[in-house]
């Protein structure tokens, strides 16, 4: 005889979470539940589902920090309930932000030290917001100048390489600025300074150079760009400036390549952004924008508010934000010091070279990254007739590795590659293990019949055996993405018997 039981309201207080009715309930997806859920159950259900996420430290696609010391974790938790924008209530937090701005400006050789003034800059939620603020400053300064000269000011443009991060495209679209991109070419995957200067005209608000390309970690030649642009400005009478997007490389170059001129040592560099949550060694949620001087930030972009208790200047896109990441950045700056940051960046570089050497030893890959740049190893298959980079990426997930496969920008889009970002917590042991696992995957793929499945990449063609192949694979039978197949989650879940 079967037993049945009616669950009571006090069920969770009597039984463990897994013996409660909540484990049978469907998860809330589209509508808030009518009744409350016990805190233990809410935690357990969410925690269980999150187990299916990848491990952050094995996510080699991301530049973002995935490990911090326990002491800094405690500082973060202690300040989670502080709203940074309330500067009158949290003056010490504001002071810590100002110290960070001064230290980073000093790292970038800003001239504020010469006048004994505080540096001009602010914390942001990341480099995307920082770039928006820098772009707005350039646009407003250009408009003000054109208005004073009695010239049209309705067609601003910005010159970048086609390899820029998507936030530059967002800035151009959101704030109505024409984006003039320098196309990349095979074997030259960053902005060519000569071609960039050729695109500059009287409506150019700035040229954006990238110190650490998202695609392969390469530094663009900011010094050459500065010299060529100085000459063009001299010939034309313009004063076109430079912004350096140092989201990834801003905490690399000062420690590994101190002689490299890319920062405020160059006269046309007027602003620099950097991500504190990348090689600044802080968890996601903090970036920085530094201006050469206060004259480079138009005063009419700064707002003054007093409804939080005192006059507070603010130049941000958002209002409320947490204080914890700013405090964490200050912790890292004083905890590591110049010596600590240099040691960490040297370790990252050395481990990148170990990974590069291991990949070269297989004789199966072409290395697309540079030794000087962000510690990134970008590589592509020499022979793609059997399988492609997307297939290698997919198979590596079986070992826990998240290694992205993607194509280069327009005009080099036929080049597909894999990219490994070497962060602080990626040791030599992990580098050697990754080479071992990649070699194992290649041996497995070599045994598969032609052509192999490539589930995510290529030209969105479907192969005979059901996977999406790269466009140079010939045996194509349809042009439909596997992701387009109408498969719902419910279709994969067996229906429970009504008696359950």
N, C-alpha and C positions, 0 to 999 in steps of 0.2 A: 504494500500500500504506500503510495507516494505521500510525502509530507509537504505541507505548505505552511507559509508564515506570512502574516501581515506585518509590514514594517511599521514601527511606531515613530512618533516625532522625536523620541529620545534615543533612537536607534544608534546614533554615533557615540553617545555617551556610554552605551553598553558594549558595543562591538567595535572592532578595529575598523579603520576606514574601508578596507577591502571587503568587510562583511556587511557594509551598509548598502542601502538602496542606491546611493549616489553613483556607485561604480557601474550600475546598469543604465543610468540615465544618459540620454544623448547629450553631447556637449552643446552649450549655448553658442550659436553661430550668427543668428540673424535677429534675435530678440532677447532682451534682458529677461532672466528668469523671474517668475512671479514671486517666488519665495527665496529667503536667504539660504546660503550654503554654509555649513560649519567651516570655520577657518582651516581646520586640519584637512578637511576634504578638498577645499579649494586649492590649498597648497599642493596636496598630493596629486590631484588631477592635472594641474598645470605642470608640475614638475615631471610627471610621467610623460606627458606629451613632448616636453622640451628635450627629453632624452633622445628624440629622433633627429634633433639638430646635429650638425657636424660639430667637431671639437674645434673651438676657436684657434688653438695653438697649431693645429694641423691645417688651418685655412691659409694656404700659401698664396691665395689670390689677393689677400688684403694687405695694405700698407699699415693698417690701424693696429695700435698697441693691444696686445692680448694678455700681458702679464705685468703686474706691478707688485712691489714689496708689500707685505702685510701691514706695515706701519702706515703706508700711504693708503691702503685700502681702508684702514680705520679712520684716517682723516676724512676720506671721502664719505664714509657712512655717517660720521659725526656732523657733517655739514650738508647732508642731503636736503634738509628742510630750510636751508637759507636761500632766499630769492636774491640773486646778486643785484638786481636793479634797485633794491632798497638800500641805497648807499648810506643814507643817514642812519639807518638802523644797524648796518654792518660795515662800519668805517674801516675796520682792520682788513676785511676781505677786499675792499676797494684799494687799500694801500698795497696789499699783496699783488693785485692785478697791475698796479702802476709800477711796482718793482719788476714784475715780469716784463712789462713793456720796455722798461729801461735796459734790462739785461739783454733782451733779444735785440733791441736797437744797437746796443754796444757790440753784440756779436756780429751784426751786419754792417759795422763801421759807419753808423749814422753820425753826422757832424754835431749832434746836440751837446756832446761833451765840451766842445770848444766854447760854447756860450754858457755853460753851467746851467742849462735849462733841462727840464724833464723832456723825455722823448715824446713824440707825437704818435699815438697809436691806441689800439683798443683790443680787448679780447672779443672773440666771436664764437659761434657754435661750431665753426670749422672753416676751412679755406673757401668753401663756396660762398658763405656770407662775406668773408673778407674780400673776395674778388668783386662781389657786387658793390661793396662800399668803395673799394679802390676805383672801380669803373665809374661809379657815380661821381666821385671827386674829379676824375679826369674829364668827364662829360660836362660837369658844371663849370669847371675852370675854362674849358675850351669855349663853351657858350658865352660866358661872361666876357671873354676876350673878343669874340666875334661881334657881340652886341656893341661893345665899346668902339669897335672899328667900323660899325655900320654895315657889317657883312652878314649874309645869311647864316643861320645857325640851326637849320632844321635837318641837316643831312650828315650827322656825325658817323664816323666809321672807326673800326678798330682792326689792327692787323695782328694776326696770330698764325701759328702753324696749324695744319690740319690735324696734328697730333694732340691738340689741347684737350683737356678734360671737359666733360659736357657742361660744367658750370659756366664756361665762357659762352657757349651757345645759348644757355639760359639768360645770361646777362644781356646779350645782344638782342634776343627776342623780347624779353620782358621790358627792357628799357629803350627799345626802338633805336638800336645802334646797328649799322650795317657791319657784318662780320666779313672781313676780307682774309681768306685763308691762303697760306702758302702751301701748295700741295707737296706731299712727300713723294719720294721716289724709291724704287727698290735699292737697298743698301744705303739709303740716306733717309732715315725715318724721323728726322726732326726738322724744325724750321731752318731754311737756308737764309742767313742774314742778308745776303745780297738780294735775293728775291723779295724778302720782306721790305727792305728799304725802297725797292722799285715800286711797291704797292702804296707807299705813303703819299698822301696828297694833303692839301690844305685843310681837309675835313677830318683828318686822322687825329683822334683824341689821344692815342698812345699806341705803342707797339708792345705786345705782351710776349715775353720770353719765358721759357719753361726750364727751370732748374730741376730736372728729373722727370723725363717723359713717362706718362702712365704706361705707355706701350713697352718700352724697353729700358727705362731708367736713365737714359742718356741725358747729359747736360747740354743745353744749347749754348752757342758761343755768344754770350752776352757782351763780352769785351769787343768783339768784332762788330756786333750790331751797334754798340755805342759809338764806335769810331766812324762807321759808315753813316750813321744818322747825324752825327755832329757835322760831318762834311755836307750832307744834304741840307741840313738846317742852315748852314752858313751860306750855301748857294741860293737858297730860296727865301731866306728870311723867316722861315717858320721856326717853331720851338717844340717840335714833336718830342714827347718824353717816352720813357720806357717804364713798364711795370714788370717786375720779376715774380712769376708764380713759382715760389720755392716751397710749395706744399710738402713735397717729399724731400727735396735736397737742402732745404734751409738749415736743418740740423745735421747735415752730412758734411757739406763743403767746408764750414769753418773749422772742423776738427780734422778732417782727412786731407783737405786741399787748401790750406790757409793762404797760399800764394795765388790761388785762382781769383781773378778779378771778375766779379759778377754782381757785387752789391753796391752800397752807397759810395764806394770808392770811385765808381763811374759817375760822371756828372749828370748824365741824362736819366739815371735810375731815380725815380721820384717816390716809388712805393714798392713794398715787398710784402707778400703774404706767406705764411708758413703754418703748417698744421701741427699744433701741439700734440694731437692724438696720433701722429705718425711717428717720426723719429724724434719728436719731442718727448716721447716715452710716457704719454698719458692716455688713459682710456678714451674712447670716442666721445666727442662733445666739446672740443676746444680748438680754436685756431687763433691766429694773430694777424693783424694788419699794422704795418709800421710805415709811416711817411717820413720822407727825408727831413722835412721841417714843417712847422705849423702853417707856413705859407702855402704848402702843397695841399692842404685840406681846407677848401672854401668854408668860411665861417657860416654862410647861410645854409649849410647842410647840417649844422649842429643845432640840436634842440635843447632848450633849457626847461626843465620841469621843477615844480616846487610842491606838488601835492603829496609827496612822500616825506615831507618834513624839512627840506632844505633845497636850495637851488642846486640842481644836478644837470650838468651837460651830458648829452647822450647822442651818439651817432651809431645806431645799429638798425637792422631791419626788423628785429623782434624786440619785445620788451622784457618780459619775465624770462629768466633762465637761472639754472642752478649755479651755485658757487663752488661746488665740489671739484669740478675739473680745473678751475682757476687755482684753487688751493693745491691741488695735486701737481699742477705745473710748477708752482713755486717750490713745492717739496722737491721735485726732481732737479730743478736748477741748483738748489743749495745742497741737496744730497749728493748729486753726482759731481757738480763742479765741472770745470773744463776738463780736468783729468779723467773723471769718470765717463763723461760723454765721449771723449776721444777713445778711451779703451773699448767702450761698447761699440762704437762705429768701426773701429779697427777689427774687432771680433766679427762683426757682420760682414765686413769686406773679405776677411780671410776665409770665412765659411762659404761665402759666395764663390770664391776662387776654388775651393775644394769641390763644390758642386759642379762648377764649370769644367774642371779638369776631369772629374768622373764621367761627365756626359761626353766630353771629347774622346775619352778613352774607348767609348763604345763604337766610335766612328760612324754613328748613325744620325748625328745631329749637326746642324749648322748653328753656331752661336750668334745671336742677333744683338745682344747687349754689349756694352763697353766696360772695360776694366775700371775706367774713371767715370764715376756717376753714382747713382743710388745703388746699394747692394742688391741688385736684381739680376737674375739669370733668365734671359729670354732665348728660346731656342726653337728651331723647326726641324722637321724630318728632312733628310736628304732625299729619301726615296718615299714617295707618297702613292705609289702605284697599287700597293696592297692595302694600306690603311692610312688614316690621317691623324692629325694632332688631336682632333676631337675624340677619336676612339681611344687614344692613349690616356687622355684626361678622364674619360668615363671609366676605364679599367682601373686607374689609380685610386678611384674612390673605394674600391673593394678593400684597399689597405688602410683606408681612413684619410688619405691625402686629398686635399682639395687644390688641384692645380688647374687654373683656367686655360682654356684654349679659345682663341679668338683671331680675328683677321686684322691686318693693318688698316689705316685709313684709306680713303679714296685715292686712286692712282697707284696704290700698292696693296689693294684689297685682295689680290690673288695670293698674297703671302699670309699664311696662317702660322700661328706660333703658340707655344706654351710659355708660361711665365711663372717663375718662383720668386717671391719676395722674401728676402732674408731679414728677419726681424731680430730683436735683442734675444728672444727666447728660443732661437733656432740654433742648436748647437752643432758642432762638427759631427757628433754621433748621428744626429738626425739627417745631416747632409749626406753622410755615407749610406745611411739606411735608405734614403730616398733614391739614390743612384742604384742601389741594389734592387729596389722594388720596380723602378723604371725598366731596368734590364730584364727583370722577370716578366714584366708586362709585354715587352717587345718579343720575347721568346714565345709567349702565349699567342700573340697576334700573328706571328710568323706562321703558326700552324693552322690558322683559320683559312677556309677557302676564299678565293677571290670573288667579288670584292668584299671587304669586311664592313661590319655595321658601324656607322658613325652617327650616334643618336642625336647629336645637338648641332652639328656644324655644317660646313660646306655650303653648297648653293641650294640647299633645301630640296634636294632630289631624293627620291626613295629608291634604294637598291633592291635587287631581286629578293634578298633575304630579309627585307623589311626595315633596314636602317637607312638613315640619311647619309648619302655619300658626298664627298667633295666633288665639285663640278668636273674635275679632270678624270673621274672614274666613268667608264663608258657604259656599263650595263645598267641603264636607267629604264625604269618601267612606268614611273608616274612622277608628278610634281606636286606632292602633297606632304606637308610636315607631319611627322608622327604626332607632334603636339597638337595638331589640328583634329585628331581623331576624337570624336565625341564620347569621351569616357568619363563618367561621373564617379565620385568617391563611393556612392552607394552601390554602384555596380560591382565593386571589388569587395564588399562586405557581405558575408553570408547572412541571410535573414534568420533571426532567432525563432525557435518554435514558440507558438503562442502560450504554451504551458510553462515557459521559462519564468 
